Amino acid sequence: MPQSMQVVRGLLAANPDYWPAKTNADGTTSSAYLRATVYEDRPRVRQKDGSYTDNPLGPVRTTVKFWGQAAELLHGMDFRQGDAVVATGRMGDPDAFISQKDGKAYARPVVIGDSMQIDSIVSQRIQLARERKRQDKEQAGAVADAGRTDPWTDQVDASRGEYVGDGVPRTFNGEPFEPLSGYPTPGAAPAPADPAAPDFLSTPSDFTTGNAR
């Protein structure tokens, strides 16, 4: 009785494992072998409020196996982790394994593959989603910088390493100076004394008395 075809559609969990064809010590030959693990999404779970959430069981992990020329051809296609793929084949005997999380024995479904190719529809959706995310990030940055026109007078941003003030009074040419507000306004503080004024020197110095050392 012919077996029904199995279709596995999802993302590669890792780069496929590949063993090339070889000649064994006893003279027999082993054909090329390629093994890929595909993660298939389970149906989302509906909650009491009507919303949906990811299935707590996580994705279905299916191992797809190829031998011979099919394995060699697929190896040449250089599939990578995260690629969206569609694989077809027939159901094989499940692989038993011990979970590293709870130490219990489980079985993973296996498909004896006939073909595997890139899922162009899903790949395009992923690319579009990444492009939208990039555009949203750029727009958010543009909105944040919309009001920043003058780096000297606009509001500073401590997260970018800009000066936010330390509370220490500063002066510039004898006038109060706040680094965040720019240079002091002329006339805001008393002007310095005029050297030509008669009372500029309140006490004689060595230079005025001729006793220069």
Helices and strands as residue ranges (DSSP letters): E 6-12, E 17-19, E 22-23, E 29-30, E 33-40, E 45-46, E 52-53, E 60-67, H 68-76, E 84-98, E 105-118, H 120-144, G 158-160, E 170-172, E 175-177, G 179-181
